[in-house]
Amino acid sequence: GGTGVLQYGMYGNNDVNSIVSFHGGLSFLPEMPMEFGPKLLVLSGGEDDAVTDVMDLEMTLDGANATWEITRYSGIEHAFTVFGDERYNEFVDMRSWDSAYKFVQESFGLIEYASDRPEMSETTPVEYVDMTDGKELMGHVAIPSDEWERPLPAIVILPDWTGADDYEKERATALAEMGYVAMVADIYGADKQSVESVDERVELITQYGGNPELYTSRISSAIEQLKGIADVDTDNMGMIGYCFGGTGAVIYSF
């Protein structure tokens, strides 16, 4: 059935608003797909399909002008939603079901997403130093209001290549409004909070991207600084990275 709904969309059928494919076969693709009208969500086990199958699917969907999302679950085999099957995974079943439910609701216009950009950023600058090279750094912390029960979960935000500037401060503020202590990490240094020159940005991301030990030291230093903030629940901490910061989050995980 997961394969069938994919093929239904690829052969030009647009009498439904949305299509969700649970552990469908991804290799049965038409050579010349027709215009793919419905919004598409593909939910697939990481051990079910080859990476090349996913790449081919993406290229085929792009060729059909489809609006698509693909989510894969690591270590998960085929039939992860089938009750009683030895490959059934309760967590992934519920996670994928929740994703599908919200996806269909959105396609029906029952829920709408709007920007959560705060009216203004409300962060406090925090000075600290890198644990490895002693570089002077300046992060930016947003604290939830008193209505949130303490201790609070916390999030480190790794900035994009422009530095720890207004964009990340707004994201930290938005997280604080949701009940998280949020800290924008400083990667470049207190003297380079916002980098305007594209050439300098390229130089900096090359420097840190080519020196993962230094990059991860900057991240670790921010985490330690965040742990020291009053009311932070040190057992519940996460990390979000944007652009170059997204790269840093992946590097840190290794």
Order of alpha helices (4+ residues) and beta strands (2+ residues): alpha-beta-beta-alpha-beta-alpha-beta-beta-beta-alpha-beta-alpha-alpha-beta-alpha
